[in-house]
Amino acid sequence: VIFVHASFLFLIIAIRELAKDLENMKGDLALNYRTIPVVYGEEVSKKMITFLIVLSLIPLYFLINKYQIGYMYYYFYIAIGLLIIFLLFLWKSSTKIHYVILHNILKFILVAGVFSILLIDINLVLKRIF
């Protein structure tokens, strides 16, 4: 279970890093940084992000259907919805503000994931509180 959670987290962080590189592409060009969007272009970066999102559906499937995660499955369904919105918006994005919005969607997924850990076994949490 921990490995599947970790693989989902790894994929989300990799997507976030690529989105951040797209966001800062002009600065990377000016400073001669060799990031993926600078070296291979914006379209290749978007294809890589799309591939990583599709790949992240594998651990999501296992987490929702194969493991006991309590009410945390709500978080994973929301994450799937946000990743689909992210993907649709990604292919229409061309300006820095668009990429900032995409980057914020991914940050929200990460922060919500941290707080949703409480939902894994709500009964255990409630017993400790009361």
Sequence and secondary structure as in RCSB ss.txt:
>XXXX:A:sequence
VIFVHASFLFLIIAIRELAKDLENMKGDLALNYRTIPVVYGEEVSKKMITFLIVLSLIPLYFLINKYQIGYMYYY
FYIAIGLLIIFLLFLWKSSTKIHYVILHNILKFILVAGVFSILLIDINLVLKRIF
>XXXX:A:secstr
 HHHHHHHHHHHHHHHHHHHHHHTHHHHHHTT   HHHHH HHHHHHHHHHHHHHHHHHHHHHHHTS  GGGHHH
HHHHHHHHHHHHHHHTT  SHHHHHHHHHHHHHHHHHHHHHGGGTTHHHHHHHH 
